[in-house]
């Protein structure tokens, strides 16, 4: 037997190295109360409705447990668990869940925003408002594509001022589309969107991205 054969035999009989055990800690499953609070925290900061599967994935929890948690939160906010009825509610919209002001408090919130927040709109807000006015109804993603910047905070500002509203939710993508309100027409001193000036003469590349209006 040659040296090469001996080497081959030794190599063939060498045991495979043992796989290293993972040292990452395994998180214990959340209790129902912990899951409720985690979902509540997420829904307080999102701008779009969140589906049950997306929440379950984000929290590494079973879909069934997330559904039960949402049902508990809905009941809690509605005062069905023995507490007071909250001024907001958890509503299912476009296949997802999101926190909204209860309808009976809409006017209170609107009056507060209009009377307590009279500051001027920023340049970014004015540009975003113009995009919505000329392209409505339009989704947040489409607005961001036209402006080439993130518009989440600006859209929240415009919603809070009552200058735009949620027009509808796309049934396929779940994206919320926005449109302007009567309040904007009042501020502009016009009766309808048809009175908006043509925008094409103001664009260096014509009307790309905008309707002829």
C-alpha positions in Angstrom: 0.0 0.0 0.0 1.4 3.4 -1.0 1.7 6.5 1.2 -1.1 8.0 -0.9 -3.4 5.1 -0.2 -2.7 5.4 3.6 -3.4 9.2 3.5 -6.7 8.6 1.6 -7.7 5.9 4.2 -7.0 8.2 7.1 -8.9 11.1 5.5 -11.9 8.8 4.8 -12.2 7.6 8.4 -11.8 11.0 10.0 -15.1 12.0 11.7 -16.9 15.0 10.5 -16.6 18.1 12.7 -19.5 18.6 15.0 -21.8 21.5 14.2 -21.5 24.4 16.6 -24.5 24.8 18.8 -26.3 28.2 18.5 -25.7 30.4 21.5 -28.5 32.8 20.5 -31.1 33.0 23.3 -34.5 31.6 22.5 -37.2 34.1 23.4 -40.1 32.7 25.4 -43.5 33.1 23.7 -45.3 36.3 24.6 -48.1 36.2 27.0 -51.5 37.4 25.7 -51.0 40.7 27.5 -47.5 41.2 26.1 -48.7 40.5 22.6 -51.6 43.0 23.0 -49.2 45.7 24.1 -46.7 44.9 21.3 -49.4 45.1 18.6 -50.8 48.3 20.1 -47.4 49.9 20.0 -46.9 49.0 16.4 -50.3 50.2 15.3 -49.8 53.6 17.1 -46.9 54.5 14.7 -47.8 53.0 11.3 -49.2 55.0 8.5 -50.8 52.2 6.6 -53.1 49.4 7.7 -51.2 46.3 8.9 -52.3 42.8 8.0 -52.5 40.0 10.5 -49.8 38.0 8.8 -47.4 41.0 8.7 -47.9 41.6 12.4 -47.4 37.9 13.2 -44.2 37.9 11.2 -42.9 41.1 12.8 -43.6 39.8 16.3 -42.6 36.1 15.6 -46.0 35.0 16.9 -48.7 32.6 15.6 -51.3 34.2 13.3 -54.1 32.8 15.4 -52.7 34.5 18.5 -52.4 37.8 16.7 -56.1 37.6 15.6 -57.1 36.9 19.1 -55.0 39.9 20.3 -56.6 42.2 17.8 -60.1 41.1 18.9 -59.1 41.9 22.5 -57.8 45.3 21.6 -61.0 46.1 19.6 -63.1 45.1 22.6 -60.9 47.1 25.0 -61.0 50.3 23.0 -64.8 49.9 22.7 -65.2 49.6 26.5 -66.4 46.0 26.3 -63.7 44.9 28.8 -65.1 47.0 31.6 -63.1 50.1 30.9 -64.1 53.4 29.3 -64.8 53.8 25.6 -61.7 55.3 24.1 -61.6 58.3 21.7 -60.0 56.1 19.1 -60.8 52.6 17.7 -59.0 49.8 15.9 -60.6 49.5 12.5 -60.1 47.0 9.7 -59.5 48.7 6.4 -58.3 47.2 3.1 -57.4 43.9 4.7 -55.3 45.4 7.5 -55.8 47.1 10.9 -55.1 50.7 11.9 -56.0 53.1 14.7 -58.5 55.8 13.8 -60.3 58.5 15.7 -63.9 57.5 16.5 -66.4 59.1 14.2 -68.1 61.0 17.0 -64.9 62.9 17.7 -64.0 63.8 14.2 -65.3 67.4 14.5 -63.5 68.0 17.8 -60.2 66.9 16.3 -60.8 68.9 13.1 -61.6 72.1 15.2 -58.5 71.5 17.3 -56.2 71.1 14.3 -57.6 74.2 12.5 -57.5 76.5 15.6 -54.5 75.3 17.5 -52.1 74.7 14.7 -52.1 77.8 12.5 -48.4 77.6 11.4 -47.5 78.0 7.8 -46.9 74.9 5.6 -43.3 74.0 4.8 -42.1 74.0 1.2 -42.1 70.2 1.3 -45.7 70.2 2.4 -46.7 72.7 -0.3 -45.0 70.6 -3.0 -46.6 67.4 -1.8 -50.0 69.2 -1.7 -49.6 70.3 -5.3 -48.8 66.7 -6.4 -51.9 65.4 -4.7 -54.1 68.3 -6.1 -53.0 67.5 -9.7 -52.8 63.7 -9.5 -55.6 62.8 -7.0 -56.5 60.2 -6.0 -52.9 59.2 -5.5 -51.1 56.8 -3.2 -48.3 57.7 -0.8 -45.8 55.6 -2.9 -46.7 57.4 -6.1 -46.2 60.8 -4.4 -42.8 59.7 -3.1 -41.9 58.5 -6.6 -42.7 61.9 -8.1 -40.9 63.9 -5.4 -38.1 61.4 -5.0 -38.2 61.8 -1.2 -40.0 60.2 1.7 -43.3 61.9 2.2 -44.7 60.1 5.3 -44.5 62.9 7.8 -45.7 65.5 5.2 -48.8 63.5 4.4 -49.5 63.2 8.1 -49.2 67.0 8.4 -51.6 67.6 5.5 -54.1 65.1 6.9 -53.9 66.8 10.3 -54.5 70.2 8.7 -57.6 68.8 7.0 -56.3 69.7 3.5 -56.3 66.1 2.2 -58.3 63.1 3.1 -58.1 59.3 2.5 -60.0 58.8 -0.7 -60.0 55.0 -0.9 -57.9 51.9 -0.3 -56.6 49.8 -3.2 -58.2 46.4 -2.7 -55.1 44.6 -4.2 -52.2 46.4 -2.6 -53.8 47.9 0.5 -52.3 51.3 -0.4 -54.3 54.3 0.8 -55.0 56.9 -1.9 -55.4 60.6 -1.0 -57.4 63.5 -2.4 -57.8 67.1 -1.5 -60.7 68.5 0.6 -63.2 71.3 0.4 -61.1 73.1 2.9 -58.2 73.4 0.4 -60.6 74.9 -2.2 -61.7 77.5 0.4 -58.0 78.4 1.2 -57.3 78.7 -2.5 -60.5 80.7 -3.1 -61.7 78.5 -5.9 -64.9 76.5 -6.4 -63.5 73.3 -7.9 -60.3 71.6 -9.0 -61.1 72.5 -12.6 -60.1 76.1 -11.7 -56.5 75.1 -10.8 -54.0 76.6 -13.3 -52.4 74.5 -16.0 -49.2 73.0 -14.6 -47.6 72.0 -17.9 -46.1 75.4 -18.7 -44.4 75.3 -15.3 -42.6 72.0 -15.9 -39.4 71.8 -17.9 -40.2 68.4 -19.3 -43.9 68.9 -20.1 -46.5 67.0 -18.3 -44.7 63.8 -17.4 -46.1 62.5 -14.1 -49.1 65.0 -14.2 -52.5 65.1 -15.7 -53.2 68.0 -18.1 -55.1 70.5 -15.9 
